[in-house]
Amino acid sequence: MHEVGIMQSALDAIRQQAVNHNATRVSRIVLRIGTLAGVDQEALRFAYEALTPGSLADGAVLEIETVPARAYCASCRTEFGAGRGFIFECPQCHAFSGEIRAGRELGIARLEFP
């Protein structure tokens, strides 16, 4: 379960941001995760619950914003919703594209300190 490592890295970054803002606690954590990022959100929430007790994030609200996958067709210059995979068919001109414009995000979108 690589979500534990992902959450540990996020908590390390959050700790550093708290130091930078002279905060001793965080009240809300908002993560942005793309549908193509390969992260199981339930496993990530489980890791969060396991890693936060006693930390500055203990009791903080965790929100996850899901970023849908979007691909781009260079043939007709259309951006379109994409499913899983590496090659996507444009719904306009039916050309194939491997250019992903969104959906791989994995990061901290916002933090709130009391």
C-alpha positions in Angstrom: 0.0 0.0 0.0 2.0 3.0 -1.3 -0.7 5.3 0.1 1.0 5.2 3.5 4.2 6.6 1.9 2.2 9.2 0.0 0.5 10.3 3.2 3.7 10.4 5.2 5.3 12.6 2.5 2.2 14.9 2.6 2.3 15.2 6.4 6.0 16.0 6.2 5.3 18.8 3.7 2.4 20.0 5.9 4.6 20.0 9.0 7.1 22.2 7.1 4.3 24.6 6.0 3.1 24.8 9.6 6.7 25.8 10.7 6.8 28.4 7.9 3.5 29.9 9.2 4.3 29.6 12.9 1.4 27.2 13.4 1.3 24.5 15.9 -1.8 22.8 14.4 -3.6 22.4 11.1 -7.4 22.3 11.0 -8.1 21.4 7.3 -6.1 19.6 4.7 -7.3 19.6 1.1 -5.5 17.3 -1.3 -6.0 17.2 -5.1 -5.8 13.8 -6.6 -6.2 13.0 -10.3 -8.1 9.9 -11.4 -5.0 8.7 -13.3 -2.6 9.2 -10.3 -2.9 5.6 -9.2 -4.0 6.5 -5.7 -6.7 4.6 -3.8 -8.5 7.3 -1.9 -9.9 5.0 0.7 -6.4 3.6 1.4 -5.1 7.2 1.6 -7.8 8.1 4.2 -6.9 5.0 6.2 -3.3 6.0 6.1 -4.3 9.5 7.2 -6.2 8.1 10.2 -3.3 5.8 11.1 -0.6 8.5 10.9 -2.1 11.7 12.3 -2.8 10.8 16.0 -0.4 12.9 18.1 0.7 15.0 15.1 -0.1 18.6 14.3 -2.8 17.2 11.9 -4.5 15.3 14.7 -8.2 16.1 14.4 -7.8 18.0 11.1 -10.5 17.6 8.4 -9.2 15.8 5.3 -10.8 16.7 2.0 -9.9 15.1 -1.3 -10.7 17.0 -4.5 -10.8 14.5 -7.4 -9.4 15.8 -10.7 -11.0 14.1 -13.7 -8.8 12.9 -16.5 -8.7 15.2 -19.6 -6.9 14.5 -22.9 -6.1 16.7 -25.9 -6.5 16.0 -29.5 -3.9 17.9 -31.6 -5.8 17.0 -34.8 -9.0 19.0 -34.0 -7.6 20.9 -31.0 -10.3 19.5 -28.7 -9.9 18.8 -25.0 -12.0 15.9 -23.8 -12.7 13.6 -20.9 -10.6 10.5 -20.8 -10.9 7.2 -19.1 -8.0 5.0 -17.9 -5.3 4.0 -20.3 -2.6 5.6 -22.4 -4.2 6.2 -25.7 -7.6 8.0 -26.0 -10.0 8.4 -28.9 -11.2 11.9 -29.6 -15.0 12.1 -29.5 -15.0 14.8 -32.2 -12.7 13.5 -35.0 -11.9 10.0 -33.7 -8.2 10.5 -33.9 -6.0 8.9 -31.2 -4.2 10.9 -28.6 -1.8 10.2 -25.7 -1.6 13.8 -24.5 -3.0 14.0 -21.0 -3.9 17.5 -19.8 -5.3 16.6 -16.4 -5.8 13.7 -14.1 -2.3 12.9 -12.8 -2.3 15.5 -10.1 -1.2 14.5 -6.6 -0.6 17.2 -4.1 -1.7 19.6 -1.4 -4.2 22.1 -2.7 -4.8 24.0 0.5 -4.1 24.0 4.2 -6.0 25.9 7.0 -4.3 26.8 10.3 -6.4 27.9 13.3 
